[in-house]
Amino acid sequence: MSKFGDLIDVNIPVLLSFFTEWNEQSVAMHPVLRDVAAAVGDKARVIKIDVEKNKELAEALRVKGLPTLIVYKQGEMKWRHSGEQDANTLIGVVKQFL
């Protein structure tokens, strides 16, 4: 968990996308997340987290539906959504925390 703390305790927004390779909606989000990352550049981070490989973290954050999208800034959860989102919506969400 300390690695996770280091990941989210930064001065820029961090968009986490919890996914699995067998979940179609999760996989459909991959190109959307690439677009978001390209749009925000180094002003924010976009990180995909495979629930299968990070079960403890997913349970600790009560990730139930996939994909689950969470924005953190300075270690604090600022926004959370379960289900697909389009790139423009996610870019807008991230930008409000810049």
N, C-alpha and C positions, 0 to 999 in steps of 0.2 A: 504493500500500500504506500510506502514512502516514495516509491518511484512515481506513483500516480500523483501524489502530492506535489512533487517536483514538476510534473507535467502541467498541472492546472494552476499552480501558484505563481503566475507570471502576470505582467502588466498589460498583456494583450489578450483579446478574446481567444478562447480555445473551443472550437466546435468539435465535439466528439460524436461519432456515428457508430453506434453499436449494431453489429450485423452478424450474419452467418452466411456462408457460401450456399447453403441449401434453401435460403429464404429468398424468393424471387424479388420481393419488394426491396430487400436489402441490396441485392446485386444491382437492381435498377438504379439505386442511388449512387453507385460508384462514379458514373460520368457526371452526375449532378455535383457531387463533391469535388471533382476535378475542376469543374467550372467555377465553383465557389472559391476554391483555393487560388485559381488563376486571377479571379477578380479582386480578392483581398490582398494578394501578394504577401509581403512580410509584415503586414499590419495585424495579421491574425494567423492562427494555426488551424488546420483541418486535419483531424486524426481519426482513422478508422480503427475500431477495436473489435476483434473477432470474439464473440461471446463464447464460442467453443474453447478458445485458448485462454480466456480470462473469466472463467465462471465465478470465481470469488468476487471479483470486482463487479460483475454484472449483478450478482445477488446483493452485494452491499448497496448498490445504487437502485435496487429494486427494478431492474430492467425486465419487463414482462413482454411487451410487444416489440416486434422488429419491423423496420429499423427504429431505434430510439435515438433521438438527436438531443444533445445537451450542450449548452454554452456555459463555460466557466470563465471568470475573470478574477484574478487575484485570489484564487482558491475558493471562490464563492459561486454557487450555481445561480445563473442569471435567467436562464430560459430552458425549457424542456418540452419536447414534443415526441409523441409516438406515431409512426406512420410516415409515408412519403411526403416530401416537400419539393417544390420546384426550386431551381437555382436562384431566381430573382428574389423569392421570399427569403431564402436562407441568407443571401447576400445582404438583404435589408436588415435581417435580425442581427447578423454579426456586426454590421456597420453601426447599429445603434449603441454598441458597447465599446466602440473605438475610443 
